[in-house]
Amino acid sequence: MAASPDFHHLPPNIDSLRLILEKLRAPGGCPWDREQTRETLARCLSEECAEFLDAVDRREPAEICDELGDVMMNVVFQAVVAAERGEFTLEDVFRNVNAKMVRRHAHVFGDATAESATDVLAIWEKIKAGENRPPRESVLDGVPRHLSALDRAEKIQKKVAKVGFDWSRETEILDKIAEELAELREAMASGDAEHTDEELGDLLFAVTNLARFRKRRTSEELLRQTNEKFIHRFQLVEKELKRRGIAPAEAGIELLETLWNEAKRQPAATDCGEQPHSKS
């Protein structure tokens, strides 16, 4: 019988993390960890990924390292649960992804040639299309449901654009945005709440299309930048109110708008770099 490992002095590798998680899941382990399912862990992974992205935005290496560990823990945890159920092992996960990375990078590990990132994406898509995957009845099959609504909208738009269902010019999308805005005004004037909701969604979809068509930043990135800009400005308002000894809830709309306009004249503290096109 193998001796129990010294959990206080395990080597810093992924196998040690698996051993720790298996111990936590075993009889006599941690009650919370033993209760977790694939579904509850999925929610944890979503949150940990968001915290990792926040750390990346802050550009703090120690924090990035810590949050990346949390993401990895959740990924390995999923593999441990799958192994318990007899579905697949952590080795299967690495075997699959290693083979996929080598197979889809034929310009590095094979005979294909790629001179640019665009060439790489073309090779990637061609190889991906030839893999033994379940047939899809729609070009929109496989768009992840758990993306944010903005990211999912952009993914949908990119998919249909690949088969030619796309705009020709930015001005066409601007006209569509104006059309959707007019329809939203009509819906609101009618007092029909459901129709207003529908038209508001259509307007968001059209604006997302413009961001996607420009190929600079995604609508998700742009809205995230605007969120940070708003937070920065409102905190300047709060700072000035505090200096005056006034609580925000007691300031009144006129003073809030005056301070807001003053905050707008100050430089915004935002940073949203351009992102590469992803392979998926």
GIQUI-V934036 format. One record per pair of residues at least 12 apart in sequence whose ideal C-beta (glycine too) atoms are under 8 Angstrom apart, sorted by the first residue. I is the first residue (numbers start at 1). GAP is how many residues later the second one is. Records with the same first field share a line. If there is no record, write none. Layout:
# GIQUI-V934036
I=GAP, GAP
This chain:
# GIQUI-V934036
5=14
7=12, 13, 16
14=58, 62, 76
17=55, 56, 59
18=58, 61, 62, 72
21=12, 52, 55, 56, 59
22=58
25=55, 56, 59
36=41, 45
37=44
38=40, 43, 44
41=33, 36, 37, 40
42=36
44=30
45=26, 29, 30, 33
46=100
48=19, 22, 23, 25, 26
49=22
51=16, 19
52=12, 15, 16, 18, 19
54=13
55=12
57=214
76=14
79=14
103=24, 28
104=19, 20, 23, 24, 175
105=15, 18, 19
106=17, 21
107=12, 13, 16
117=159, 160
120=159
121=156, 158
124=155
139=20, 21, 23, 24
140=16, 19, 20
143=12, 13, 16
148=72
149=55
150=54, 58, 68, 69, 70, 73
151=67, 68, 69
153=51, 52, 55, 56, 66
154=54, 57, 58, 64, 65, 66
157=51, 52, 55
158=54
166=47
167=42, 46
170=40, 43, 44
173=33, 36, 37, 40
174=36
176=30, 33
177=26, 29, 30, 33
180=19, 22, 23, 26
181=22
183=16, 19
184=12, 15, 16, 18, 19
186=13
187=12
207=12
216=58
217=55, 57, 58
218=57
221=51, 54
222=50
224=48
225=45, 47
228=41, 42
229=39, 40, 41
232=31, 36, 37, 38
233=27, 30, 31, 33, 35
234=26, 29
236=23, 26, 27, 30
237=19, 22, 23, 26
240=19, 22
241=14, 18
